[in-house]
Structure formats: structure tokens, C-alpha cells
Amino acid sequence: MHFKVRAAAKEDCKEISRMIMELAVYENMPDQVKTSHEDLERDGFSPNPFYECLIAEVPDEHKTKD
């Protein structure tokens, strides 16, 4: 399968936040998540960001239909 890796954009923060929460739920720790998508936007996309993030995208033709 082919996929594209790119630098995350501010617009990705809601999806990143969703995935963080999904992992926390899977690990039975949703109450431990203290970061919101607003926090991610502020901390990752300010003039001096605290983190960098990569996004792996699967092309539409390779996505499964739900």
C-alpha cells in the first residue's frame, strides 16, 4: 500500500486530538488526556513550537469503504 507522509498542519489538530483520545480509550485511560485540539494548535503552530508532527495519508483509492 502506498501512502504519503507530510508535515502536520494546524488544520490537522482536531484529527490528531481525536486519535489521541481513541488511543487513551483503548488503553482504558481517557481521563488522563488533558490536551485539547486548541492546545495542540497553540503548542505546535506558534512561532516557537513545542512539537512537530508527521501525518501519514492513505490515498482515497486505497481506503476501505465502511
Predicted model as a PDB file, atoms N, CA, C, CB and O in Angstrom, pLDDT in the B-factor column:
MODEL        1                                                                  
ATOM      1  N   MET A   1       0.844  -1.173   0.000  1.00 67.00           N  
ATOM      2  CA  MET A   1       0.000   0.000   0.000  1.00 67.00           C  
ATOM      3  C   MET A   1       0.889   1.235   0.000  1.00 67.00           C  
ATOM      4  CB  MET A   1      -0.960  -0.001   1.215  1.00 67.00           C  
ATOM      5  O   MET A   1       1.922   1.280   0.668  1.00 67.00           O  
ATOM      6  N   HIS A   2       0.473   2.216  -0.748  1.00 83.00           N  
ATOM      7  CA  HIS A   2       1.202   3.478  -0.824  1.00 83.00           C  
ATOM      8  C   HIS A   2       0.553   4.499   0.094  1.00 83.00           C  
ATOM      9  CB  HIS A   2       1.246   4.004  -2.274  1.00 83.00           C  
ATOM     10  O   HIS A   2      -0.667   4.522   0.256  1.00 83.00           O  
ATOM     11  N   PHE A   3       1.367   5.325   0.680  1.00 87.00           N  
ATOM     12  CA  PHE A   3       0.844   6.415   1.479  1.00 87.00           C  
ATOM     13  C   PHE A   3       1.808   7.580   1.382  1.00 87.00           C  
ATOM     14  CB  PHE A   3       0.630   5.985   2.954  1.00 87.00           C  
ATOM     15  O   PHE A   3       2.963   7.419   0.989  1.00 87.00           O  
ATOM     16  N   LYS A   4       1.319   8.746   1.742  1.00 92.00           N  
ATOM     17  CA  LYS A   4       2.100   9.972   1.674  1.00 92.00           C  
ATOM     18  C   LYS A   4       2.343  10.470   3.098  1.00 92.00           C  
ATOM     19  CB  LYS A   4       1.375  11.057   0.812  1.00 92.00           C  
ATOM     20  O   LYS A   4       1.415  10.526   3.905  1.00 92.00           O  
ATOM     21  N   VAL A   5       3.582  10.829   3.402  1.00 95.00           N  
ATOM     22  CA  VAL A   5       3.929  11.393   4.700  1.00 95.00           C  
ATOM     23  C   VAL A   5       4.197  12.876   4.488  1.00 95.00           C  
ATOM     24  CB  VAL A   5       5.172  10.666   5.341  1.00 95.00           C  
ATOM     25  O   VAL A   5       4.938  13.272   3.589  1.00 95.00           O  
ATOM     26  N   ARG A   6       3.575  13.685   5.339  1.00 95.00           N  
ATOM     27  CA  ARG A   6       3.738  15.133   5.239  1.00 95.00           C  
ATOM     28  C   ARG A   6       3.785  15.743   6.635  1.00 95.00           C  
ATOM     29  CB  ARG A   6       2.593  15.761   4.410  1.00 95.00           C  
ATOM     30  O   ARG A   6       3.391  15.116   7.619  1.00 95.00           O  
ATOM     31  N   ALA A   7       4.266  16.959   6.700  1.00 96.00           N  
ATOM     32  CA  ALA A   7       4.242  17.702   7.969  1.00 96.00           C  
ATOM     33  C   ALA A   7       2.791  18.029   8.311  1.00 96.00           C  
ATOM     34  CB  ALA A   7       5.107  19.017   7.883  1.00 96.00           C  
ATOM     35  O   ALA A   7       2.002  18.380   7.433  1.00 96.00           O  
ATOM     36  N   ALA A   8       2.454  17.912   9.566  1.00 97.00           N  
ATOM     37  CA  ALA A   8       1.104  18.260  10.008  1.00 97.00           C  
ATOM     38  C   ALA A   8       0.873  19.755   9.830  1.00 97.00           C  
ATOM     39  CB  ALA A   8       0.885  17.848  11.485  1.00 97.00           C  
ATOM     40  O   ALA A   8       1.797  20.565   9.899  1.00 97.00           O  
ATOM     41  N   ALA A   9      -0.389  20.092   9.599  1.00 97.00           N  
ATOM     42  CA  ALA A   9      -0.817  21.490   9.502  1.00 97.00           C  
ATOM     43  C   ALA A   9      -1.739  21.788  10.678  1.00 97.00           C  
ATOM     44  CB  ALA A   9      -1.536  21.778   8.133  1.00 97.00           C  
ATOM     45  O   ALA A   9      -2.277  20.877  11.307  1.00 97.00           O  
ATOM     46  N   LYS A  10      -1.908  23.041  10.959  1.00 96.00           N  
ATOM     47  CA  LYS A  10      -2.785  23.457  12.062  1.00 96.00           C  
ATOM     48  C   LYS A  10      -4.177  22.840  11.900  1.00 96.00           C  
ATOM     49  CB  LYS A  10      -2.888  25.003  12.123  1.00 96.00           C  
ATOM     50  O   LYS A  10      -4.823  22.497  12.890  1.00 96.00           O  
ATOM     51  N   GLU A  11      -4.631  22.700  10.671  1.00 96.00           N  
ATOM     52  CA  GLU A  11      -5.954  22.148  10.386  1.00 96.00           C  
ATOM     53  C   GLU A  11      -6.070  20.668  10.771  1.00 96.00           C  
ATOM     54  CB  GLU A  11      -6.274  22.318   8.912  1.00 96.00           C  
ATOM     55  O   GLU A  11      -7.182  20.147  10.851  1.00 96.00           O  
ATOM     56  N   ASP A  12      -4.962  19.989  11.009  1.00 97.00           N  
ATOM     57  CA  ASP A  12      -4.966  18.574  11.385  1.00 97.00           C  
ATOM     58  C   ASP A  12      -5.187  18.358  12.879  1.00 97.00           C  
ATOM     59  CB  ASP A  12      -3.665  17.932  10.973  1.00 97.00           C  
ATOM     60  O   ASP A  12      -5.384  17.220  13.306  1.00 97.00           O  
ATOM     61  N   CYS A  13      -5.160  19.404  13.672  1.00 97.00           N  
ATOM     62  CA  CYS A  13      -5.167  19.256  15.127  1.00 97.00           C  
ATOM     63  C   CYS A  13      -6.423  18.584  15.672  1.00 97.00           C  
ATOM     64  CB  CYS A  13      -5.015  20.597  15.765  1.00 97.00           C  
ATOM     65  O   CYS A  13      -6.330  17.835  16.645  1.00 97.00           O  
ATOM     66  N   LYS A  14      -7.581  18.820  15.090  1.00 97.00           N  
ATOM     67  CA  LYS A  14      -8.791  18.146  15.574  1.00 97.00           C  
ATOM     68  C   LYS A  14      -8.677  16.635  15.359  1.00 97.00           C  
ATOM     69  CB  LYS A  14     -10.052  18.699  14.855  1.00 97.00           C  
ATOM     70  O   LYS A  14      -9.062  15.852  16.227  1.00 97.00           O  
ATOM     71  N   GLU A  15      -8.155  16.233  14.218  1.00 95.00           N  
ATOM     72  CA  GLU A  15      -7.989  14.802  13.931  1.00 95.00           C  
ATOM     73  C   GLU A  15      -6.905  14.200  14.824  1.00 95.00           C  
ATOM     74  CB  GLU A  15      -7.637  14.583  12.441  1.00 95.00           C  
ATOM     75  O   GLU A  15      -7.059  13.071  15.289  1.00 95.00           O  
ATOM     76  N   ILE A  16      -5.832  14.911  15.068  1.00 96.00           N  
ATOM     77  CA  ILE A  16      -4.772  14.431  15.962  1.00 96.00           C  
ATOM     78  C   ILE A  16      -5.339  14.252  17.368  1.00 96.00           C  
ATOM     79  CB  ILE A  16      -3.564  15.419  15.978  1.00 96.00           C  
ATOM     80  O   ILE A  16      -5.072  13.247  18.027  1.00 96.00           O  
ATOM     81  N   SER A  17      -6.112  15.218  17.820  1.00 97.00           N  
ATOM     82  CA  SER A  17      -6.743  15.139  19.136  1.00 97.00           C  
ATOM     83  C   SER A  17      -7.674  13.929  19.220  1.00 97.00           C  
ATOM     84  CB  SER A  17      -7.523  16.433  19.437  1.00 97.00           C  
ATOM     85  O   SER A  17      -7.694  13.227  20.231  1.00 97.00           O  
ATOM     86  N   ARG A  18      -8.439  13.687  18.162  1.00 96.00           N  
ATOM     87  CA  ARG A  18      -9.333  12.527  18.129  1.00 96.00           C  
ATOM     88  C   ARG A  18      -8.547  11.227  18.262  1.00 96.00           C  
ATOM     89  CB  ARG A  18     -10.151  12.517  16.831  1.00 96.00           C  
ATOM     90  O   ARG A  18      -8.955  10.323  18.991  1.00 96.00           O  
ATOM     91  N   MET A  19      -7.426  11.133  17.562  1.00 95.00           N  
ATOM     92  CA  MET A  19      -6.618   9.907  17.625  1.00 95.00           C  
ATOM     93  C   MET A  19      -5.983   9.724  18.997  1.00 95.00           C  
ATOM     94  CB  MET A  19      -5.530   9.932  16.551  1.00 95.00           C  
ATOM     95  O   MET A  19      -5.869   8.598  19.482  1.00 95.00           O  
ATOM     96  N   ILE A  20      -5.569  10.816  19.624  1.00 96.00           N  
ATOM     97  CA  ILE A  20      -5.031  10.737  20.984  1.00 96.00           C  
ATOM     98  C   ILE A  20      -6.092  10.161  21.921  1.00 96.00           C  
ATOM     99  CB  ILE A  20      -4.564  12.138  21.479  1.00 96.00           C  
ATOM    100  O   ILE A  20      -5.802   9.285  22.736  1.00 96.00           O  
ATOM    101  N   MET A  21      -7.322  10.661  21.799  1.00 97.00           N  
ATOM    102  CA  MET A  21      -8.406  10.174  22.657  1.00 97.00           C  
ATOM    103  C   MET A  21      -8.745   8.717  22.349  1.00 97.00           C  
ATOM    104  CB  MET A  21      -9.655  11.050  22.487  1.00 97.00           C  
ATOM    105  O   MET A  21      -8.998   7.938  23.268  1.00 97.00           O  
ATOM    106  N   GLU A  22      -8.755   8.339  21.078  1.00 97.00           N  
ATOM    107  CA  GLU A  22      -9.014   6.935  20.728  1.00 97.00           C  
ATOM    108  C   GLU A  22      -7.980   6.015  21.368  1.00 97.00           C  
ATOM    109  CB  GLU A  22      -9.008   6.748  19.199  1.00 97.00           C  
ATOM    110  O   GLU A  22      -8.333   4.957  21.888  1.00 97.00           O  
ATOM    111  N   LEU A  23      -6.722   6.403  21.336  1.00 97.00           N  
ATOM    112  CA  LEU A  23      -5.678   5.598  21.965  1.00 97.00           C  
ATOM    113  C   LEU A  23      -5.888   5.534  23.471  1.00 97.00           C  
ATOM    114  CB  LEU A  23      -4.289   6.168  21.645  1.00 97.00           C  
ATOM    115  O   LEU A  23      -5.739   4.472  24.075  1.00 97.00           O  
ATOM    116  N   ALA A  24      -6.231   6.654  24.074  1.00 97.00           N  
ATOM    117  CA  ALA A  24      -6.462   6.683  25.527  1.00 97.00           C  
ATOM    118  C   ALA A  24      -7.635   5.784  25.906  1.00 97.00           C  
ATOM    119  CB  ALA A  24      -6.726   8.129  26.006  1.00 97.00           C  
ATOM    120  O   ALA A  24      -7.570   5.077  26.911  1.00 97.00           O  
ATOM    121  N   VAL A  25      -8.692   5.802  25.123  1.00 97.00           N  
ATOM    122  CA  VAL A  25      -9.845   4.924  25.387  1.00 97.00           C  
ATOM    123  C   VAL A  25      -9.412   3.465  25.254  1.00 97.00           C  
ATOM    124  CB  VAL A  25     -11.026   5.238  24.408  1.00 97.00           C  
ATOM    125  O   VAL A  25      -9.759   2.636  26.095  1.00 97.00           O  
ATOM    126  N   TYR A  26      -8.666   3.151  24.212  1.00 98.00           N  
ATOM    127  CA  TYR A  26      -8.173   1.784  24.010  1.00 98.00           C  
ATOM    128  C   TYR A  26      -7.334   1.327  25.210  1.00 98.00           C  
ATOM    129  CB  TYR A  26      -7.338   1.698  22.708  1.00 98.00           C  
ATOM    130  O   TYR A  26      -7.405   0.169  25.621  1.00 98.00           O  
ATOM    131  N   GLU A  27      -6.553   2.233  25.755  1.00 97.00           N  
ATOM    132  CA  GLU A  27      -5.682   1.914  26.890  1.00 97.00           C  
ATOM    133  C   GLU A  27      -6.403   2.065  28.233  1.00 97.00           C  
ATOM    134  CB  GLU A  27      -4.448   2.809  26.867  1.00 97.00           C  
ATOM    135  O   GLU A  27      -5.778   1.963  29.288  1.00 97.00           O  
ATOM    136  N   ASN A  28      -7.718   2.307  28.192  1.00 98.00           N  
ATOM    137  CA  ASN A  28      -8.524   2.500  29.397  1.00 98.00           C  
ATOM    138  C   ASN A  28      -8.022   3.655  30.249  1.00 98.00           C  
ATOM    139  CB  ASN A  28      -8.538   1.232  30.220  1.00 98.00           C  
ATOM    140  O   ASN A  28      -7.991   3.567  31.477  1.00 98.00           O  
ATOM    141  N   MET A  29      -7.626   4.751  29.581  1.00 97.00           N  
ATOM    142  CA  MET A  29      -7.093   5.916  30.279  1.00 97.00           C  
ATOM    143  C   MET A  29      -7.655   7.235  29.736  1.00 97.00           C  
ATOM    144  CB  MET A  29      -5.582   5.924  30.178  1.00 97.00           C  
ATOM    145  O   MET A  29      -6.916   8.219  29.697  1.00 97.00           O  
ATOM    146  N   PRO A  30      -8.915   7.304  29.319  1.00 96.00           N  
ATOM    147  CA  PRO A  30      -9.391   8.556  28.726  1.00 96.00           C  
ATOM    148  C   PRO A  30      -9.363   9.741  29.690  1.00 96.00           C  
ATOM    149  CB  PRO A  30     -10.788   8.369  28.218  1.00 96.00           C  
ATOM    150  O   PRO A  30      -9.270  10.890  29.258  1.00 96.00           O  
ATOM    151  N   ASP A  31      -9.441   9.471  30.975  1.00 96.00           N  
ATOM    152  CA  ASP A  31      -9.400  10.554  31.962  1.00 96.00           C  
ATOM    153  C   ASP A  31      -8.010  11.177  32.083  1.00 96.00           C  
ATOM    154  CB  ASP A  31      -9.845  10.035  33.319  1.00 96.00           C  
ATOM    155  O   ASP A  31      -7.855  12.222  32.715  1.00 96.00           O  
ATOM    156  N   GLN A  32      -7.009  10.551  31.489  1.00 96.00           N  
ATOM    157  CA  GLN A  32      -5.640  11.068  31.555  1.00 96.00           C  
ATOM    158  C   GLN A  32      -5.339  12.083  30.453  1.00 96.00           C  
ATOM    159  CB  GLN A  32      -4.654   9.922  31.470  1.00 96.00           C  
ATOM    160  O   GLN A  32      -4.313  12.761  30.506  1.00 96.00           O  
ATOM    161  N   VAL A  33      -6.219  12.196  29.457  1.00 96.00           N  
ATOM    162  CA  VAL A  33      -5.986  13.135  28.362  1.00 96.00           C  
ATOM    163  C   VAL A  33      -6.327  14.542  28.839  1.00 96.00           C  
ATOM    164  CB  VAL A  33      -6.828  12.754  27.105  1.00 96.00           C  
ATOM    165  O   VAL A  33      -7.465  14.829  29.211  1.00 96.00           O  
ATOM    166  N   LYS A  34      -5.345  15.393  28.821  1.00 96.00           N  
ATOM    167  CA  LYS A  34      -5.514  16.771  29.295  1.00 96.00           C  
ATOM    168  C   LYS A  34      -5.302  17.788  28.171  1.00 96.00           C  
ATOM    169  CB  LYS A  34      -4.542  17.055  30.444  1.00 96.00           C  
ATOM    170  O   LYS A  34      -5.384  18.993  28.410  1.00 96.00           O  
ATOM    171  N   THR A  35      -5.035  17.327  26.970  1.00 94.00           N  
ATOM    172  CA  THR A  35      -4.715  18.193  25.843  1.00 94.00           C  
ATOM    173  C   THR A  35      -5.899  18.296  24.896  1.00 94.00           C  
ATOM    174  CB  THR A  35      -3.483  17.674  25.098  1.00 94.00           C  
ATOM    175  O   THR A  35      -6.475  17.281  24.505  1.00 94.00           O  
ATOM    176  N   SER A  36      -6.261  19.504  24.528  1.00 95.00           N  
ATOM    177  CA  SER A  36      -7.338  19.738  23.567  1.00 95.00           C  
ATOM    178  C   SER A  36      -6.744  20.061  22.196  1.00 95.00           C  
ATOM    179  CB  SER A  36      -8.265  20.889  24.045  1.00 95.00           C  
ATOM    180  O   SER A  36      -5.540  20.281  22.071  1.00 95.00           O  
ATOM    181  N   HIS A  37      -7.590  20.088  21.179  1.00 95.00           N  
ATOM    182  CA  HIS A  37      -7.066  20.457  19.864  1.00 95.00           C  
ATOM    183  C   HIS A  37      -6.593  21.915  19.863  1.00 95.00           C  
ATOM    184  CB  HIS A  37      -8.142  20.241  18.774  1.00 95.00           C  
ATOM    185  O   HIS A  37      -5.690  22.272  19.106  1.00 95.00           O  
ATOM    186  N   GLU A  38      -7.196  22.754  20.703  1.00 96.00           N  
ATOM    187  CA  GLU A  38      -6.715  24.138  20.823  1.00 96.00           C  
ATOM    188  C   GLU A  38      -5.301  24.180  21.398  1.00 96.00           C  
ATOM    189  CB  GLU A  38      -7.668  24.964  21.710  1.00 96.00           C  
ATOM    190  O   GLU A  38      -4.470  24.979  20.967  1.00 96.00           O  
ATOM    191  N   ASP A  39      -5.036  23.310  22.379  1.00 97.00           N  
ATOM    192  CA  ASP A  39      -3.677  23.221  22.939  1.00 97.00           C  
ATOM    193  C   ASP A  39      -2.687  22.774  21.866  1.00 97.00           C  
ATOM    194  CB  ASP A  39      -3.641  22.238  24.139  1.00 97.00           C  
ATOM    195  O   ASP A  39      -1.589  23.320  21.756  1.00 97.00           O  
ATOM    196  N   LEU A  40      -3.084  21.784  21.084  1.00 97.00           N  
ATOM    197  CA  LEU A  40      -2.217  21.283  20.015  1.00 97.00           C  
ATOM    198  C   LEU A  40      -1.926  22.381  18.996  1.00 97.00           C  
ATOM    199  CB  LEU A  40      -2.862  20.072  19.319  1.00 97.00           C  
ATOM    200  O   LEU A  40      -0.789  22.534  18.549  1.00 97.00           O  
ATOM    201  N   GLU A  41      -2.960  23.146  18.630  1.00 96.00           N  
ATOM    202  CA  GLU A  41      -2.766  24.246  17.683  1.00 96.00           C  
ATOM    203  C   GLU A  41      -1.791  25.276  18.236  1.00 96.00           C  
ATOM    204  CB  GLU A  41      -4.106  24.914  17.355  1.00 96.00           C  
ATOM    205  O   GLU A  41      -0.864  25.699  17.545  1.00 96.00           O  
ATOM    206  N   ARG A  42      -2.004  25.674  19.474  1.00 96.00           N  
ATOM    207  CA  ARG A  42      -1.157  26.698  20.097  1.00 96.00           C  
ATOM    208  C   ARG A  42       0.291  26.195  20.249  1.00 96.00           C  
ATOM    209  CB  ARG A  42      -1.732  27.101  21.481  1.00 96.00           C  
ATOM    210  O   ARG A  42       1.242  26.891  19.895  1.00 96.00           O  
ATOM    211  N   ASP A  43       0.432  24.982  20.779  1.00 96.00           N  
ATOM    212  CA  ASP A  43       1.766  24.475  21.110  1.00 96.00           C  
ATOM    213  C   ASP A  43       2.567  23.995  19.901  1.00 96.00           C  
ATOM    214  CB  ASP A  43       1.642  23.351  22.088  1.00 96.00           C  
ATOM    215  O   ASP A  43       3.797  23.977  19.945  1.00 96.00           O  
ATOM    216  N   GLY A  44       1.890  23.610  18.833  1.00 96.00           N  
ATOM    217  CA  GLY A  44       2.611  23.094  17.673  1.00 96.00           C  
ATOM    218  C   GLY A  44       2.758  24.065  16.525  1.00 96.00           C  
ATOM    219  O   GLY A  44       3.562  23.844  15.620  1.00 96.00           O  
ATOM    220  N   PHE A  45       1.981  25.151  16.552  1.00 96.00           N  
ATOM    221  CA  PHE A  45       1.986  26.045  15.397  1.00 96.00           C  
ATOM    222  C   PHE A  45       2.179  27.504  15.777  1.00 96.00           C  
ATOM    223  CB  PHE A  45       0.704  25.894  14.631  1.00 96.00           C  
ATOM    224  O   PHE A  45       1.706  28.407  15.087  1.00 96.00           O  
ATOM    225  N   SER A  46       2.874  27.721  16.875  1.00 94.00           N  
ATOM    226  CA  SER A  46       3.256  29.065  17.302  1.00 94.00           C  
ATOM    227  C   SER A  46       4.622  29.390  16.688  1.00 94.00           C  
ATOM    228  CB  SER A  46       3.295  29.177  18.875  1.00 94.00           C  
ATOM    229  O   SER A  46       5.231  28.526  16.057  1.00 94.00           O  
ATOM    230  N   PRO A  47       5.106  30.609  16.863  1.00 94.00           N  
ATOM    231  CA  PRO A  47       6.439  30.941  16.319  1.00 94.00           C  
ATOM    232  C   PRO A  47       7.559  30.037  16.849  1.00 94.00           C  
ATOM    233  CB  PRO A  47       6.774  32.385  16.642  1.00 94.00           C  
ATOM    234  O   PRO A  47       8.540  29.793  16.145  1.00 94.00           O  
ATOM    235  N   ASN A  48       7.421  29.540  18.084  1.00 95.00           N  
ATOM    236  CA  ASN A  48       8.416  28.623  18.666  1.00 95.00           C  
ATOM    237  C   ASN A  48       7.692  27.360  19.125  1.00 95.00           C  
ATOM    238  CB  ASN A  48       9.191  29.296  19.867  1.00 95.00           C  
ATOM    239  O   ASN A  48       7.412  27.210  20.314  1.00 95.00           O  
ATOM    240  N   PRO A  49       7.384  26.452  18.200  1.00 96.00           N  
ATOM    241  CA  PRO A  49       6.563  25.281  18.553  1.00 96.00           C  
ATOM    242  C   PRO A  49       7.256  24.341  19.533  1.00 96.00           C  
ATOM    243  CB  PRO A  49       6.197  24.513  17.302  1.00 96.00           C  
ATOM    244  O   PRO A  49       8.478  24.195  19.528  1.00 96.00           O  
ATOM    245  N   PHE A  50       6.422  23.697  20.389  1.00 96.00           N  
ATOM    246  CA  PHE A  50       6.919  22.715  21.360  1.00 96.00           C  
ATOM    247  C   PHE A  50       7.072  21.334  20.729  1.00 96.00           C  
ATOM    248  CB  PHE A  50       5.976  22.636  22.563  1.00 96.00           C  
ATOM    249  O   PHE A  50       7.806  20.496  21.253  1.00 96.00           O  
ATOM    250  N   TYR A  51       6.397  21.089  19.624  1.00 95.00           N  
ATOM    251  CA  TYR A  51       6.461  19.776  18.994  1.00 95.00           C  
ATOM    252  C   TYR A  51       6.314  19.912  17.482  1.00 95.00           C  
ATOM    253  CB  TYR A  51       5.369  18.846  19.561  1.00 95.00           C  
ATOM    254  O   TYR A  51       5.873  20.939  16.967  1.00 95.00           O  
ATOM    255  N   GLU A  52       6.694  18.850  16.797  1.00 95.00           N  
ATOM    256  CA  GLU A  52       6.455  18.698  15.363  1.00 95.00           C  
ATOM    257  C   GLU A  52       5.725  17.385  15.174  1.00 95.00           C  
ATOM    258  CB  GLU A  52       7.794  18.738  14.533  1.00 95.00           C  
ATOM    259  O   GLU A  52       5.865  16.473  15.988  1.00 95.00           O  
ATOM    260  N   CYS A  53       4.956  17.280  14.121  1.00 96.00           N  
ATOM    261  CA  CYS A  53       4.151  16.088  13.905  1.00 96.00           C  
ATOM    262  C   CYS A  53       4.137  15.748  12.418  1.00 96.00           C  
ATOM    263  CB  CYS A  53       2.710  16.290  14.436  1.00 96.00           C  
ATOM    264  O   CYS A  53       4.115  16.638  11.568  1.00 96.00           O  
ATOM    265  N   LEU A  54       4.151  14.463  12.117  1.00 96.00           N  
ATOM    266  CA  LEU A  54       4.014  13.990  10.740  1.00 96.00           C  
ATOM    267  C   LEU A  54       2.672  13.297  10.587  1.00 96.00           C  
ATOM    268  CB  LEU A  54       5.176  13.031  10.357  1.00 96.00           C  
ATOM    269  O   LEU A  54       2.173  12.673  11.523  1.00 96.00           O  
ATOM    270  N   ILE A  55       2.098  13.410   9.410  1.00 95.00           N  
ATOM    271  CA  ILE A  55       0.829  12.787   9.078  1.00 95.00           C  
ATOM    272  C   ILE A  55       1.079  11.804   7.940  1.00 95.00           C  
ATOM    273  CB  ILE A  55      -0.250  13.855   8.685  1.00 95.00           C  
ATOM    274  O   ILE A  55       1.719  12.149   6.947  1.00 95.00           O  
ATOM    275  N   ALA A  56       0.579  10.587   8.083  1.00 93.00           N  
ATOM    276  CA  ALA A  56       0.617   9.604   7.000  1.00 93.00           C  
ATOM    277  C   ALA A  56      -0.783   9.530   6.408  1.00 93.00           C  
ATOM    278  CB  ALA A  56       1.103   8.188   7.509  1.00 93.00           C  
ATOM    279  O   ALA A  56      -1.746   9.220   7.109  1.00 93.00           O  
ATOM    280  N   GLU A  57      -0.893   9.818   5.107  1.00 91.00           N  
ATOM    281  CA  GLU A  57      -2.182   9.812   4.433  1.00 91.00           C  
ATOM    282  C   GLU A  57      -2.261   8.638   3.465  1.00 91.00           C  
ATOM    283  CB  GLU A  57      -2.415  11.139   3.692  1.00 91.00           C  
ATOM    284  O   GLU A  57      -1.331   8.375   2.702  1.00 91.00           O  
ATOM    285  N   VAL A  58      -3.381   7.945   3.512  1.00 86.00           N  
ATOM    286  CA  VAL A  58      -3.653   6.861   2.564  1.00 86.00           C  
ATOM    287  C   VAL A  58      -4.452   7.469   1.420  1.00 86.00           C  
ATOM    288  CB  VAL A  58      -4.434   5.657   3.245  1.00 86.00           C  
ATOM    289  O   VAL A  58      -5.461   8.128   1.671  1.00 86.00           O  
ATOM    290  N   PRO A  59      -4.034   7.270   0.170  1.00 79.00           N  
ATOM    291  CA  PRO A  59      -4.801   7.808  -0.947  1.00 79.00           C  
ATOM    292  C   PRO A  59      -6.232   7.262  -0.959  1.00 79.00           C  
ATOM    293  CB  PRO A  59      -4.104   7.483  -2.268  1.00 79.00           C  
ATOM    294  O   PRO A  59      -6.473   6.126  -0.552  1.00 79.00           O  
ATOM    295  N   ASP A  60      -7.169   8.076  -1.425  1.00 73.00           N  
ATOM    296  CA  ASP A  60      -8.586   7.692  -1.434  1.00 73.00           C  
ATOM    297  C   ASP A  60      -8.819   6.344  -2.098  1.00 73.00           C  
ATOM    298  CB  ASP A  60      -9.407   8.749  -2.141  1.00 73.00           C  
ATOM    299  O   ASP A  60      -9.650   5.567  -1.628  1.00 73.00           O  
ATOM    300  N   GLU A  61      -8.114   6.051  -3.164  1.00 70.00           N  
ATOM    301  CA  GLU A  61      -8.346   4.793  -3.882  1.00 70.00           C  
ATOM    302  C   GLU A  61      -7.943   3.560  -3.078  1.00 70.00           C  
ATOM    303  CB  GLU A  61      -7.589   4.804  -5.187  1.00 70.00           C  
ATOM    304  O   GLU A  61      -8.304   2.441  -3.441  1.00 70.00           O  
ATOM    305  N   HIS A  62      -7.198   3.754  -1.985  1.00 63.00           N  
ATOM    306  CA  HIS A  62      -6.778   2.639  -1.146  1.00 63.00           C  
ATOM    307  C   HIS A  62      -7.535   2.559   0.180  1.00 63.00           C  
ATOM    308  CB  HIS A  62      -5.308   2.744  -0.874  1.00 63.00           C  
ATOM    309  O   HIS A  62      -7.303   1.648   0.974  1.00 63.00           O  
ATOM    310  N   LYS A  63      -8.432   3.503   0.418  1.00 66.00           N  
ATOM    311  CA  LYS A  63      -9.218   3.484   1.654  1.00 66.00           C  
ATOM    312  C   LYS A  63     -10.311   2.447   1.547  1.00 66.00           C  
ATOM    313  CB  LYS A  63      -9.822   4.871   1.952  1.00 66.00           C  
ATOM    314  O   LYS A  63     -10.879   2.228   0.477  1.00 66.00           O  
ATOM    315  N   THR A  64     -10.602   1.804   2.677  1.00 72.00           N  
ATOM    316  CA  THR A  64     -11.682   0.829   2.716  1.00 72.00           C  
ATOM    317  C   THR A  64     -13.004   1.539   2.897  1.00 72.00           C  
ATOM    318  CB  THR A  64     -11.462  -0.193   3.840  1.00 72.00           C  
ATOM    319  O   THR A  64     -13.073   2.597   3.523  1.00 72.00           O  
ATOM    320  N   LYS A  65     -14.030   0.968   2.358  1.00 69.00           N  
ATOM    321  CA  LYS A  65     -15.384   1.523   2.499  1.00 69.00           C  
ATOM    322  C   LYS A  65     -15.999   0.980   3.769  1.00 69.00           C  
ATOM    323  CB  LYS A  65     -16.275   1.181   1.266  1.00 69.00           C  
ATOM    324  O   LYS A  65     -15.953  -0.227   4.007  1.00 69.00           O  
ATOM    325  N   ASP A  66     -16.578   1.848   4.594  1.00 60.00           N  
ATOM    326  CA  ASP A  66     -17.228   1.415   5.840  1.00 60.00           C  
ATOM    327  C   ASP A  66     -18.693   1.135   5.610  1.00 60.00           C  
ATOM    328  CB  ASP A  66     -17.068   2.470   6.934  1.00 60.00           C  
ATOM    329  O   ASP A  66     -19.403   0.760   6.543  1.00 60.00           O  
TER     330      ASP A  66                                                      
ENDMDL                                                                          
END                                                                             
